[in-house]
Amino acid sequence: MRREDRELTSALAAASADLLAYLQRRVGQDDAPDLLGETMVVAWRRVADLPAEPERARMWLFGIARGTLLNHARGERRRWALADRIRWNAGADVAAPPADEGAEVRDAIARLDPDLAELVRLVHWERFSLAEAAELTGIPASTARGRYARAKDELRAALGVAVDA
C-alpha cells in the first residue's frame, strides 16, 4: 500500500464518526451513510491532495463532505420541485408533518440564508471554531464573524429571545 493511501486510511478512520454525525445532522439517518461513502470515494480520487498534518487532513475531509452535501442538496431540490409539480398537477392535498422537540430552532436555522445557517451549524453542531468554519466555507474569518453575528441576531428575532443589555 502506498504511503498516501495509508495516510488517507488513517485520516478517514480518525474522522469518519465525526463526518457521519456532520452528515446525519444535515440530511438525517437514512441518507448520511451514502453521503459518507461518496465523501470517501471523492477523497480517494483526490488522495494526492491530502494534507500531511492530521488536523488539516480532517478539515480537508470536512470540505469534501460539504461539497458532497451541496451536490446532494441540489439533487434534493430538483426532486422536490418535480414532486411539487406532480402534486400540483394531481391536485393532491399535502399536510405538513407534525412538529417534534427542537423543531422550532431547527426551523429557524433553516429559514436563515443558507450561508448563515451553515456557519451556525458548523459552530454549534460540529463544534468547529468560527475561524475553522470560515476556512471550511471558503470565506475570510472577519466575514464569518460578521455573518455569525447577523445569524445570531436573526435567530433571536425569529425565536423571540430578548437580548440582555
C-alpha positions, 0 to 999 in steps of 0.5 A: 500500500502506498504511503498516501493511501495509508495516510488517507486510511488513517485520516478517514478512520480518525474522522469518519464518526465525526463526518457521519454525525456532520452528515446525519445532522444535515440530511438525517439517518437514512441518507448520511451513510451514502453521503459518507461513502461518496465523501470517501470515494471523492477523497480517494480520487483526490488522495494526492491532495491530502494534507500531511498534518492530521488536523488539516487532513480532517478539515480537508475531509470536512470540505469534501463532505460539504461539497458532497452535501451541496451536490446532494442538496441540489439533487434534493431540490430538483426532486422536490420541485418535480414532486411539487409539480406532480402534486400540483398537477394531481391536485393532491392535498399535502399536510405538513408533518407534525412538529417534534422537540427542537423543531422550532430552532431547527426551523429557524436555522433553516429559514436563515440564508443558507450561508448563515445557517451553515456557519451556525451549524458548523459552530454549534453542531460540529463544534468547529471554531468560527475561524475553522468554519470560515476556512471550511466555507471558503470565506475570510474569518472577519466575514464569518464573524460578521455573518455569525453575528447577523445569524445570531441576531436573526435567530433571536428575532425569529425565536423571540429571545430578548437580548440582555443589555 
